[in-house]
């Protein structure tokens, strides 16, 4: 499954609830999940970390869909190559 397929799946499954909640409410759920991911990383449970990464990804997909953003296309446009040196792997001396 690619990112566009995942975004479509999330939109089909949760889109009506997301629209009802709106972008601001959906963003708050995303932030809650980011906090849960931080906690999971501190506790070093790989299973919980993986679960929380999945939650963050799903809420990010939901929010992007609400905003009319094709997340896969946006990612490719911005990160297909290093934003600093334009190469893969990056040869920048500092983080762009």
Secondary structure as the mmCIF struct_conf table of DSSP 4:
data_model
#
loop_
_struct_conf.conf_type_id
_struct_conf.id
_struct_conf.beg_label_comp_id
_struct_conf.beg_label_asym_id
_struct_conf.beg_label_seq_id
_struct_conf.end_label_comp_id
_struct_conf.end_label_asym_id
_struct_conf.end_label_seq_id
HELX_RH_AL_P HELX_RH_AL_P1 UNK A 3 UNK A 43
TURN_TY1_P TURN_TY1_P1 UNK A 44 UNK A 44
HELX_RH_AL_P HELX_RH_AL_P2 UNK A 46 UNK A 66
TURN_TY1_P TURN_TY1_P2 UNK A 67 UNK A 68
HELX_RH_AL_P HELX_RH_AL_P3 UNK A 71 UNK A 79
BEND BEND1 UNK A 80 UNK A 81
TURN_TY1_P TURN_TY1_P3 UNK A 83 UNK A 85
BEND BEND2 UNK A 88 UNK A 89
BEND BEND3 UNK A 93 UNK A 94
#
